[in-house]
Amino acid sequence: MRDNEVAPKAEVLTTAQCWKLLSETSVGRLAVNVDGRPDVFPVNYRVDGETLIFRTGGGTKINAMNEDANVALESDAVSGEFGLAWSVVVKGRAEAAAVDNPALNSKVHGFFPWQGVGKERLIRIVPETVTGRRFTLDASMTWNVPLDAAIRAGLE
């Protein structure tokens, strides 16, 4: 049960605030539809205008996007130091982008996925919606779990 007196209030972000936050990080989780079921993959992305681009290779992600181009990408961050957390979700369509496009070359220069080998396809997410929330963290909401219980739970 949720205690609304304790839960932090979420601040709804403007589209401009969402794009600024997206441009300040480069890791997100891409949601695609695989055989009628949602699946999520980490990707390294870049903001290009008001679109997102990322590299990928052959496999589940590209096959899923070829079947159903509707995707979502979520990116977030938590700062214990400043007591803030945010989350931005971009929903739209994935489309192949030409790797040799001069406009993209400046964006993809130095743009390396974590698993750089075989990531020859460049994908652009053209957003239909961009939404975000920012939360103020409250120390009283942290989980106080004894170290022994945390370690034991991790091994079970």
Secondary structure, 3 states (H helix, E strand, C coil): CCCCCCCCCEEECCHHHHHHHHHCCCEEEEEEEECCEEEEEEEEEEEECCEEEEEECCCHHHHHHHHCCEEEEEEEEEECCCCEEEEEEEEEEEEEECCCCHHHHHHHCCCCCCCCCCCCEEEEEEEEEEEEEEEECCHHHCCCCCHHHHHHHHHC
